[in-house]
Amino acid sequence: LYCMAKGDVLGKVQPNILVPLDITPMLPVLDGVVMELLDCALPLLGEVIPTDKVEVAIKDLDAAIKVGSMPRKEGMESKDLLKANVAST
């Protein structure tokens, strides 16, 4: 998200409205990501709209980038999660 807002993905003159989509239990974490992006005061970042609703995330969409991973299960350590996500790609 930072690279997009900085202009490394869509160009150095293209303003961005980011609409990150995540599952409902992760929205508090996503709110933290939004605050970090806004704190950076990136000139191309117009608005960030975090959501857990697909219809909100895809409304008036010009470009989509999917980033995903398997969620951590109870008792999993970071190394287990990394191993599981690498195996699924």
N, C-alpha and C positions, 0 to 999 in steps of 0.2 A: 504494500500500500504506500509506503514511504517513497519508493522509486516512482510509482505512478504519480503521486502528488508533486514530486520534485521535477517531473518532466522527462524522466529517463525512458518511459514506456511509450507515451503518445506524442512526444515532442515538447520542445521548450516553450512553445507559444500556445499550447492547447490547455485551456482551463479544465479542471476536473471537478466533477461531483461524484464522490465515491459512495456507493451503497453496499457496504459489506453485509453479507447474509450469513447467519450462523444459527445454530439450534438454540432454542429458548434458554436452556440452562447456562449457556455461554454468553448471554447478553451482558452480564456485568463485566466480564472480561473484555468483551468487545467495546464497551463504554470506555474502559481504560485505554484501549488502543486509539479510540477516537480522540480522547483528551491529549494523548501523546502527539498525535498528528497535528492537532490544532495548536499545541504548544510550539511546534516547529515554525509556525507562521510562514508556511511555504506559499509563495506568491501565486502559484497555479491552483492551489487548493481552494475551491469555492465553498463546498459544503460536504459534510460527511453525515450520511443517514444510516445508522446501524439498524438492522431489522432481522426478525426471525420469520418474516412473511415473504414467500417467493413472489407473490403478486406485487409487492412493494419494490422488491429488488430488481424486477425485470421491467417495470413500467418505464417507458420511454428510453429503453436501453440502447446505447450505441455500440458498446463493447462489453464483453464479459470475460473474466479470467477466473478459471476454477482452480482453487487450491484446496486440497482436502487431505484428511488422514483418518486413520482409524482412531476412535477415542480410546483413552486409557481405561482399562478395566481394573476392577478392584484388585489390589495386590501387585499390580504391574509397576516395575521400576522404569525409569526413563530408557535404559538400554533395551528393555523388553519391548517398549513401545516403538522405539526406532527400528528395531529388528523387524517387527510386525509390519510397519509401514513400508519399509524397503522391500519386503517380500511381496507386498500387494501391488507394486508398480511394474 
